[in-house]
Amino acid sequence: MKKNAFILVAAATLMIGRVTAQVGINTANPQGVFSVDGAKDNPATGTPTATQQLNDFSVTATGNVGIGNVAPAAKLDIVGDTFGIKRSQGSGSWDNFWIDLSAPETPAVNASGADNGLQFKVGANATGTYGNGQTLTTVATMTPAGNMGIGTAAPAAKLHVEGIESRFSSGTSRWALAPTTGGTSGSSNSFEIIDRIQNVRRMVFNDNGDVSLGGGISDNSSAGVVSIRSGNVGIGTASPSEKLDVDGKIRVRTISPVSHNTAVSPAYTDANGVFVKTSAESFGTIVSNQSASVSSGATGTLISGLPNGGIYKAVVTVGDGCSNTSIAEFMVATDSFNGNYGVKGLDGFITAIGTKAPSFTETNSTTTGVAWTGKPGCNDGVNSTGFNYTLAMPNASTINITNNGNVSRSYRIILTKYY
C-alpha cells in the first residue's frame, strides 16, 4: 500500500514538473515557455546570440509571441527587416503582401526615436524569393504624425500621392489628376484635370498663374487661357490681350437700363475690335439727361456744369395731361472765350396734332424764345400757351428755362455732344 502511494506521488510530481517547465526545440536553453532556435550553429547550451535570434520563435508565459525575438514584449513581436506573406501561383509567379517594418529608409522617427512608422512595399529578387537583400518598391507609407503617402516614403501632408497621374472613375466616367512638367508659355510645371473618356485636358493650372480651359493632350494651352496674374480672359484664343478677349461673335441677352437722368457714353470698336467709349469731349456722348419743374412765369436751371469748348445738340420736351408733347431741337455752344457761347432753335413739333415747328425768337445769341401755334387746351388747366418757354445761357456752362405758359410744367433736356 505504501509503495503504491509513493508511486502516485512521484507521478504527480513529474506531471507538475512537465507542466511548468520550458520547452525548447534545437536549444537546451529555451528563453520562453516554448522556444524554437532556427540557428544551425547554436551550441547545446548558452543564450542565443543576436544573429541567432533572427531565426528564433518564442512564446512567453503571458502569451506573447516573438519571431526573431526571444523576449517578445507584445502579443506579436517581430524583429527583422521585413514581414511578408506570399502565395505561389505556380510557374514562378507569386501573390504577395509585404510590409517593411524597420528598414533605414522608413519615413519618420518620433521624438523618442522609437517609432519609424509603417511602410507597404512590393518586389522580388531575381530568383522570385522575398526577404533581406532584395529591392523593394514603396507603394504606401504611414508616418507616426498621421501622414499617408502613396508612392512615397516621406509623405509631406495628410495625403501625399507621388506619381504621374491619379485616376477617379465611376461607371463610364473617368477623370484624372496629373502634376506635369511644362505648361503654357512662361510656365515650368502644371496641374491638370483630364477627361480620360475624351483624352482632353479640361483644366490646367500653371505655376506662372495661368489657367488653361480645355486643350488637347499634346498642347495644354491650345484653347484659351485665363491669366490670374494679368486678369486677361481668352475665349477661343490662347493669347488674350485684353481683360476679355473673344475670338468670335458676342451676344448680350440682357442689358440693365439706367435712370433717365444718367449721362451715358456710346460704345464703339477700334480697328482691332477693342471696345471703347467716347469721352466727355467726344462726338455722340450724351452729357446730360435732366429735368426741371418750373412754375408759370418762373425761371429754373435746366442744366449746369457743361464742359467748356463744346458744340451740342439739345432736345427739350414738355407735355400735358392729355398726352400732348412738344419736342424742340437746338444747337448749343459752350466756348467761354470772348463770350463765344449761345443757343439757337432749329426745329420741332407737337406729337398729338402734328403741328409745324414752333416760332423761335432770337433775342440774342444766348437767348431763344419758343412759341407754339395750335396748342390745344387740356383738362389739366393748360391753354394754348402751355408749351411756350425761353431758353437762356447766363454763362457758358448753364442753360436756364423760363416758363411762359399759364401753369407749371416739367421740362426735360437731352444734350448730345457734337464736337
GUVOKOL-360898 format. One line per field, with one value per residue (C-alpha): x, y, z; residue in three letters. Coordinates in Angstrom, 3 decimals. Layout:
<nodes>
c1 [X | ...]
c2 [Y | ...]
c3 [Z | ...]
residuo [Ala | ...]
</nodes>
This chain:
<nodes>
c1 [0.000 | 2.791 | 4.615 | 1.609 | 1.126 | 4.755 | 4.375 | 1.286 | 3.036 | 6.081 | 3.923 | 2.001 | 5.259 | 6.599 | 3.425 | 3.607 | 7.223 | 6.398 | 3.552 | 5.662 | 8.866 | 10.100 | 10.120 | 12.939 | 13.436 | 17.014 | 18.111 | 18.977 | 18.357 | 14.794 | 14.076 | 10.310 | 7.625 | 8.078 | 11.194 | 12.474 | 16.030 | 16.486 | 20.247 | 22.144 | 25.300 | 23.716 | 25.647 | 23.910 | 23.979 | 24.094 | 21.962 | 21.424 | 23.414 | 21.718 | 22.381 | 20.919 | 17.847 | 16.734 | 15.764 | 14.072 | 10.423 | 9.382 | 6.196 | 6.218 | 4.182 | 1.978 | 1.062 | 3.429 | 4.750 | 8.143 | 9.502 | 13.193 | 12.934 | 13.468 | 11.887 | 8.685 | 7.151 | 3.802 | 1.254 | 3.111 | 6.673 | 8.611 | 12.269 | 13.773 | 13.807 | 10.674 | 7.444 | 5.746 | 3.022 | 3.371 | 1.384 | 2.716 | 0.559 | 2.880 | 5.308 | 7.405 | 4.684 | 3.585 | 0.817 | 2.332 | 1.664 | 4.852 | 5.481 | 8.886 | 8.978 | 12.459 | 14.461 | 16.669 | 14.631 | 11.456 | 9.623 | 9.718 | 11.021 | 9.152 | 10.719 | 11.880 | 13.309 | 11.414 | 8.765 | 9.566 | 6.037 | 4.661 | 5.520 | 3.981 | 6.438 | 6.343 | 9.106 | 11.135 | 14.692 | 15.859 | 15.061 | 11.477 | 12.041 | 11.263 | 13.341 | 16.529 | 18.757 | 16.067 | 14.982 | 11.507 | 9.350 | 7.462 | 3.790 | 2.292 | 3.584 | 2.023 | 4.041 | 3.600 | 2.298 | -0.621 | 0.654 | -0.294 | 1.874 | 1.161 | 4.266 | 6.469 | 8.393 | 8.276 | 4.705 | 4.714 | 0.968 | -2.009 | -2.374 | 0.627 | 0.389 | 3.648 | 3.255 | 2.342 | -1.428 | -4.290 | -7.496 | -11.080 | -13.703 | -17.389 | -19.004 | -18.258 | -16.958 | -13.174 | -11.155 | -7.532 | -5.487 | -1.943 | 1.027 | 3.199 | 6.205 | 5.621 | 2.519 | 1.612 | 4.228 | 6.353 | 5.336 | 7.557 | 5.035 | 1.302 | -1.517 | -4.134 | -7.695 | -8.045 | -11.129 | -9.975 | -13.034 | -12.125 | -8.429 | -8.696 | -7.259 | -10.280 | -8.403 | -4.700 | -3.261 | 0.210 | 2.869 | 3.070 | -0.524 | -2.220 | -5.218 | -5.965 | -9.544 | -9.731 | -6.994 | -5.614 | -3.477 | -0.427 | -0.928 | -2.426 | -2.739 | -4.320 | -7.867 | -7.699 | -6.222 | -7.367 | -4.422 | -4.762 | -1.632 | -2.805 | -6.543 | -6.916 | -9.543 | -9.468 | -12.367 | -11.307 | -7.793 | -4.716 | -3.227 | -5.802 | -4.562 | -7.438 | -9.373 | -11.869 | -10.654 | -13.270 | -12.387 | -15.917 | -19.348 | -20.703 | -24.308 | -25.665 | -29.171 | -29.910 | -28.623 | -29.726 | -31.245 | -30.116 | -32.286 | -33.494 | -31.166 | -27.973 | -25.343 | -24.111 | -21.447 | -21.827 | -19.638 | -17.640 | -14.816 | -11.429 | -9.699 | -8.648 | -12.158 | -11.424 | -14.454 | -14.061 | -16.428 | -16.452 | -15.125 | -16.995 | -15.272 | -16.183 | -18.900 | -22.124 | -21.740 | -24.988 | -23.663 | -26.968 | -30.492 | -32.147 | -35.495 | -36.769 | -40.245 | -40.896 | -43.923 | -45.733 | -43.664 | -40.683 | -37.162 | -35.313 | -31.952 | -32.381 | -28.729 | -25.411 | -21.772 | -21.350 | -17.724 | -16.175 | -15.451 | -18.090 | -20.854 | -24.046 | -27.488 | -30.144 | -33.647 | -36.224 | -39.565 | -42.629 | -46.034 | -49.513 | -52.085 | -53.720 | -50.722 | -49.707 | -45.916 | -43.830 | -40.348 | -37.898 | -34.314 | -31.485 | -27.787 | -25.697 | -22.121 | -20.184 | -16.956 | -16.415 | -13.508 | -14.643 | -18.222 | -18.497 | -21.395 | -25.088 | -28.271 | -30.264 | -33.561 | -33.684 | -36.968 | -39.766 | -43.420 | -46.276 | -46.817 | -50.615 | -51.595 | -48.558 | -48.248 | -45.407 | -42.242 | -42.541 | -41.634 | -38.105 | -37.386 | -33.653 | -33.365 | -29.597 | -27.065 | -27.660 | -31.483 | -34.139 | -37.901 | -40.182 | -43.894 | -46.303 | -49.285 | -52.323 | -51.571 | -54.888 | -56.185 | -56.304 | -58.288 | -55.122 | -55.605 | -53.084 | -54.143 | -52.646 | -49.644 | -48.855 | -45.812 | -44.208 | -40.845 | -37.498 | -34.031 | -31.181 | -27.500 | -26.288 | -22.814 | -21.066 | -21.848 | -25.541 | -28.899 | -31.941 | -35.589 | -38.390 | -41.971 | -44.046 | -47.181 | -50.175 | -49.461 | -46.454 | -44.681 | -41.922 | -39.238 | -36.625 | -33.392 | -31.111 | -27.740 | -25.625 | -22.010 | -21.238 | -17.742]
c2 [0.000 | 2.437 | 1.520 | 2.328 | 5.697 | 6.600 | 5.795 | 8.046 | 10.971 | 10.611 | 10.540 | 13.644 | 15.454 | 14.535 | 15.786 | 19.103 | 19.458 | 18.909 | 21.440 | 24.238 | 23.504 | 25.477 | 23.594 | 24.110 | 22.833 | 22.845 | 24.558 | 23.371 | 26.886 | 27.900 | 31.585 | 31.254 | 28.717 | 27.493 | 28.352 | 27.306 | 28.137 | 28.012 | 28.675 | 25.625 | 26.642 | 27.143 | 25.277 | 22.837 | 25.334 | 29.130 | 32.128 | 32.671 | 35.488 | 38.488 | 36.967 | 33.659 | 35.387 | 36.447 | 32.817 | 32.280 | 31.715 | 32.142 | 32.083 | 33.565 | 32.542 | 35.658 | 34.632 | 36.969 | 35.548 | 36.562 | 36.000 | 36.727 | 37.809 | 35.598 | 38.142 | 39.378 | 42.481 | 42.359 | 39.763 | 39.624 | 40.954 | 40.661 | 41.644 | 41.866 | 43.931 | 42.598 | 40.746 | 39.211 | 36.875 | 35.184 | 32.581 | 30.636 | 30.571 | 28.153 | 28.673 | 31.035 | 33.679 | 34.898 | 36.780 | 38.756 | 41.182 | 42.704 | 45.127 | 46.631 | 47.459 | 48.724 | 49.389 | 52.530 | 54.339 | 54.307 | 57.619 | 59.174 | 58.928 | 60.326 | 62.386 | 59.302 | 57.728 | 54.547 | 54.567 | 54.514 | 54.420 | 51.813 | 51.070 | 48.779 | 47.526 | 45.153 | 43.473 | 40.334 | 39.447 | 37.578 | 34.173 | 35.127 | 34.897 | 37.513 | 38.707 | 40.550 | 41.736 | 42.284 | 45.564 | 46.608 | 49.452 | 51.569 | 51.731 | 53.205 | 54.827 | 55.985 | 58.127 | 58.498 | 62.030 | 60.593 | 61.464 | 58.933 | 58.536 | 56.638 | 56.029 | 57.924 | 57.010 | 60.572 | 61.932 | 65.686 | 66.046 | 64.108 | 62.605 | 62.709 | 60.972 | 60.705 | 59.654 | 60.705 | 60.528 | 59.706 | 58.289 | 58.729 | 56.556 | 55.795 | 53.606 | 55.168 | 58.406 | 58.521 | 61.523 | 62.053 | 64.486 | 64.850 | 67.002 | 67.549 | 69.477 | 72.151 | 74.204 | 77.481 | 79.970 | 81.051 | 78.070 | 75.183 | 72.999 | 72.467 | 70.533 | 69.111 | 67.820 | 65.372 | 63.828 | 60.260 | 59.403 | 62.008 | 62.272 | 66.055 | 68.456 | 70.207 | 72.497 | 73.184 | 75.230 | 76.584 | 77.712 | 81.131 | 81.859 | 80.998 | 78.692 | 76.877 | 75.851 | 72.986 | 71.947 | 68.805 | 66.250 | 67.292 | 71.025 | 72.111 | 75.747 | 75.422 | 76.503 | 79.645 | 80.941 | 82.728 | 84.672 | 85.232 | 87.367 | 89.840 | 89.224 | 88.576 | 86.069 | 84.481 | 82.685 | 80.981 | 82.413 | 81.296 | 84.803 | 87.259 | 90.828 | 92.418 | 91.669 | 89.806 | 88.710 | 86.853 | 85.362 | 85.140 | 86.737 | 88.233 | 88.165 | 90.005 | 88.825 | 91.322 | 94.873 | 96.815 | 100.225 | 103.372 | 106.062 | 108.821 | 111.441 | 109.377 | 110.659 | 107.845 | 107.407 | 105.435 | 102.364 | 101.748 | 99.465 | 100.476 | 98.928 | 95.923 | 95.228 | 96.573 | 98.191 | 101.863 | 104.542 | 108.208 | 110.615 | 113.685 | 115.564 | 113.080 | 113.029 | 111.238 | 111.477 | 112.151 | 114.542 | 115.243 | 113.887 | 116.088 | 117.595 | 120.622 | 121.612 | 125.344 | 127.381 | 129.715 | 132.858 | 131.491 | 130.624 | 127.406 | 125.858 | 123.130 | 122.111 | 123.194 | 122.169 | 121.886 | 121.288 | 124.322 | 124.420 | 122.026 | 122.039 | 120.100 | 119.267 | 119.860 | 118.388 | 119.905 | 118.190 | 119.239 | 117.549 | 117.986 | 115.668 | 114.872 | 113.069 | 116.155 | 116.570 | 119.288 | 118.470 | 121.204 | 120.932 | 123.457 | 123.941 | 124.894 | 126.221 | 126.431 | 128.241 | 130.846 | 132.512 | 136.026 | 135.013 | 132.570 | 130.589 | 130.565 | 128.667 | 128.657 | 126.962 | 124.516 | 122.623 | 120.851 | 119.735 | 118.767 | 114.992 | 114.775 | 117.176 | 117.145 | 120.962 | 122.671 | 123.861 | 126.489 | 130.130 | 130.841 | 134.390 | 135.026 | 137.860 | 137.490 | 134.693 | 133.409 | 133.704 | 131.975 | 132.225 | 129.295 | 129.753 | 127.127 | 127.701 | 125.427 | 124.035 | 122.513 | 123.024 | 120.222 | 119.374 | 119.765 | 123.541 | 124.216 | 126.502 | 127.278 | 128.986 | 125.995 | 124.823 | 128.280 | 128.910 | 130.732 | 129.141 | 131.368 | 130.842 | 133.155 | 131.644 | 129.021 | 126.123 | 126.780 | 126.641 | 128.142 | 127.877 | 130.365 | 129.055 | 131.350 | 129.194 | 129.560 | 126.567 | 124.811 | 122.483 | 119.846 | 120.211 | 117.650 | 118.329 | 115.773 | 117.125 | 115.192 | 116.090 | 117.025 | 118.441]
c3 [0.000 | 0.925 | -2.234 | -4.387 | -2.673 | -3.292 | -6.991 | -7.254 | -5.537 | -7.793 | -10.934 | -9.878 | -9.143 | -12.579 | -14.286 | -12.434 | -13.414 | -17.085 | -16.999 | -15.514 | -17.481 | -20.564 | -23.855 | -26.335 | -29.890 | -31.199 | -27.974 | -24.482 | -23.112 | -24.125 | -23.482 | -23.142 | -22.312 | -25.899 | -27.866 | -31.286 | -32.333 | -36.090 | -35.956 | -37.129 | -35.297 | -31.894 | -29.217 | -26.971 | -24.110 | -23.712 | -24.622 | -28.399 | -29.987 | -31.659 | -35.088 | -33.994 | -32.544 | -36.044 | -36.638 | -33.272 | -32.407 | -28.765 | -26.679 | -23.150 | -20.139 | -20.637 | -24.169 | -26.079 | -29.351 | -30.676 | -34.182 | -34.401 | -30.777 | -27.712 | -25.328 | -27.015 | -25.402 | -27.258 | -28.330 | -31.662 | -31.566 | -34.835 | -35.072 | -38.552 | -41.711 | -43.329 | -42.739 | -45.749 | -46.847 | -50.190 | -52.083 | -55.004 | -58.112 | -59.886 | -62.779 | -60.655 | -60.162 | -56.749 | -54.990 | -52.143 | -49.336 | -47.938 | -45.072 | -44.280 | -40.578 | -39.814 | -42.972 | -42.780 | -45.442 | -43.336 | -43.399 | -39.976 | -36.415 | -33.438 | -30.667 | -28.791 | -31.913 | -31.186 | -33.893 | -37.595 | -38.918 | -41.333 | -44.944 | -47.534 | -50.152 | -53.114 | -55.058 | -55.620 | -56.439 | -59.497 | -58.001 | -57.158 | -53.409 | -50.800 | -47.845 | -46.995 | -49.781 | -52.368 | -53.984 | -52.824 | -54.108 | -51.576 | -52.527 | -49.348 | -46.179 | -42.943 | -40.558 | -36.794 | -37.441 | -39.424 | -42.896 | -45.568 | -48.623 | -51.835 | -53.918 | -51.466 | -48.325 | -46.995 | -47.167 | -46.575 | -45.965 | -44.589 | -48.080 | -50.396 | -53.784 | -55.722 | -59.330 | -62.831 | -62.537 | -60.156 | -61.625 | -60.445 | -62.112 | -61.744 | -64.358 | -67.735 | -66.200 | -65.912 | -64.777 | -63.866 | -61.794 | -63.028 | -61.945 | -65.024 | -66.226 | -68.811 | -69.459 | -71.071 | -72.178 | -69.244 | -67.099 | -65.964 | -64.131 | -64.187 | -62.550 | -64.872 | -64.741 | -67.620 | -69.174 | -69.772 | -71.852 | -74.478 | -73.503 | -73.333 | -70.796 | -69.318 | -66.941 | -66.406 | -63.550 | -64.340 | -61.896 | -63.579 | -62.551 | -65.861 | -66.013 | -69.282 | -70.023 | -72.474 | -74.849 | -76.446 | -74.651 | -76.677 | -76.075 | -72.783 | -73.824 | -77.264 | -76.428 | -74.372 | -71.163 | -68.049 | -66.671 | -62.960 | -62.982 | -65.608 | -65.280 | -69.020 | -70.118 | -73.553 | -75.229 | -78.436 | -78.138 | -76.220 | -76.055 | -74.656 | -74.922 | -73.006 | -69.817 | -72.035 | -75.460 | -77.520 | -80.897 | -82.286 | -82.066 | -78.843 | -77.689 | -74.656 | -73.797 | -71.026 | -70.515 | -67.462 | -68.228 | -66.412 | -64.929 | -67.243 | -65.759 | -66.140 | -68.570 | -70.812 | -73.497 | -76.759 | -77.219 | -80.378 | -81.507 | -82.820 | -85.853 | -83.727 | -82.473 | -78.982 | -77.371 | -76.491 | -75.255 | -76.083 | -73.516 | -72.314 | -75.124 | -77.875 | -80.528 | -79.601 | -75.847 | -74.041 | -71.458 | -69.773 | -69.453 | -66.849 | -65.975 | -64.072 | -62.842 | -63.237 | -62.167 | -64.587 | -65.144 | -63.186 | -64.297 | -63.378 | -64.170 | -66.732 | -66.967 | -65.421 | -65.391 | -69.155 | -70.255 | -71.883 | -75.588 | -76.908 | -79.509 | -78.685 | -79.955 | -77.294 | -77.356 | -74.982 | -74.344 | -72.355 | -72.122 | -70.641 | -69.059 | -72.399 | -73.975 | -75.966 | -76.100 | -77.686 | -78.995 | -79.938 | -81.147 | -80.515 | -81.205 | -78.174 | -77.997 | -74.708 | -75.593 | -72.880 | -74.697 | -75.638 | -74.836 | -77.733 | -76.281 | -77.134 | -78.023 | -81.295 | -82.178 | -85.113 | -85.443 | -83.591 | -83.434 | -81.111 | -81.327 | -80.873 | -83.630 | -85.867 | -85.964 | -87.716 | -85.992 | -83.253 | -83.724 | -82.456 | -81.293 | -81.089 | -78.586 | -78.780 | -79.221 | -75.682 | -75.530 | -77.654 | -77.151 | -78.187 | -79.012 | -80.394 | -82.712 | -82.404 | -78.975 | -77.807 | -74.311 | -71.743 | -68.636 | -66.530 | -66.903 | -69.633 | -72.518 | -75.906 | -74.249 | -72.049 | -74.049 | -74.537 | -72.899 | -73.265 | -73.177 | -71.951 | -71.152 | -68.358 | -68.843 | -70.984 | -68.612 | -67.757 | -69.569 | -67.838 | -68.862 | -68.243 | -68.240 | -70.495 | -70.163 | -67.858 | -65.492 | -64.004 | -66.404 | -66.152 | -68.825 | -69.909 | -71.818 | -73.530 | -74.603 | -77.117 | -77.886 | -81.491 | -81.145]
residuo [Met | Lys | Lys | Asn | Ala | Phe | Ile | Leu | Val | Ala | Ala | Ala | Thr | Leu | Met | Ile | Gly | Arg | Val | Thr | Ala | Gln | Val | Gly | Ile | Asn | Thr | Ala | Asn | Pro | Gln | Gly | Val | Phe | Ser | Val | Asp | Gly | Ala | Lys | Asp | Asn | Pro | Ala | Thr | Gly | Thr | Pro | Thr | Ala | Thr | Gln | Gln | Leu | Asn | Asp | Phe | Ser | Val | Thr | Ala | Thr | Gly | Asn | Val | Gly | Ile | Gly | Asn | Val | Ala | Pro | Ala | Ala | Lys | Leu | Asp | Ile | Val | Gly | Asp | Thr | Phe | Gly | Ile | Lys | Arg | Ser | Gln | Gly | Ser | Gly | Ser | Trp | Asp | Asn | Phe | Trp | Ile | Asp | Leu | Ser | Ala | Pro | Glu | Thr | Pro | Ala | Val | Asn | Ala | Ser | Gly | Ala | Asp | Asn | Gly | Leu | Gln | Phe | Lys | Val | Gly | Ala | Asn | Ala | Thr | Gly | Thr | Tyr | Gly | Asn | Gly | Gln | Thr | Leu | Thr | Thr | Val | Ala | Thr | Met | Thr | Pro | Ala | Gly | Asn | Met | Gly | Ile | Gly | Thr | Ala | Ala | Pro | Ala | Ala | Lys | Leu | His | Val | Glu | Gly | Ile | Glu | Ser | Arg | Phe | Ser | Ser | Gly | Thr | Ser | Arg | Trp | Ala | Leu | Ala | Pro | Thr | Thr | Gly | Gly | Thr | Ser | Gly | Ser | Ser | Asn | Ser | Phe | Glu | Ile | Ile | Asp | Arg | Ile | Gln | Asn | Val | Arg | Arg | Met | Val | Phe | Asn | Asp | Asn | Gly | Asp | Val | Ser | Leu | Gly | Gly | Gly | Ile | Ser | Asp | Asn | Ser | Ser | Ala | Gly | Val | Val | Ser | Ile | Arg | Ser | Gly | Asn | Val | Gly | Ile | Gly | Thr | Ala | Ser | Pro | Ser | Glu | Lys | Leu | Asp | Val | Asp | Gly | Lys | Ile | Arg | Val | Arg | Thr | Ile | Ser | Pro | Val | Ser | His | Asn | Thr | Ala | Val | Ser | Pro | Ala | Tyr | Thr | Asp | Ala | Asn | Gly | Val | Phe | Val | Lys | Thr | Ser | Ala | Glu | Ser | Phe | Gly | Thr | Ile | Val | Ser | Asn | Gln | Ser | Ala | Ser | Val | Ser | Ser | Gly | Ala | Thr | Gly | Thr | Leu | Ile | Ser | Gly | Leu | Pro | Asn | Gly | Gly | Ile | Tyr | Lys | Ala | Val | Val | Thr | Val | Gly | Asp | Gly | Cys | Ser | Asn | Thr | Ser | Ile | Ala | Glu | Phe | Met | Val | Ala | Thr | Asp | Ser | Phe | Asn | Gly | Asn | Tyr | Gly | Val | Lys | Gly | Leu | Asp | Gly | Phe | Ile | Thr | Ala | Ile | Gly | Thr | Lys | Ala | Pro | Ser | Phe | Thr | Glu | Thr | Asn | Ser | Thr | Thr | Thr | Gly | Val | Ala | Trp | Thr | Gly | Lys | Pro | Gly | Cys | Asn | Asp | Gly | Val | Asn | Ser | Thr | Gly | Phe | Asn | Tyr | Thr | Leu | Ala | Met | Pro | Asn | Ala | Ser | Thr | Ile | Asn | Ile | Thr | Asn | Asn | Gly | Asn | Val | Ser | Arg | Ser | Tyr | Arg | Ile | Ile | Leu | Thr | Lys | Tyr | Tyr]
</nodes>
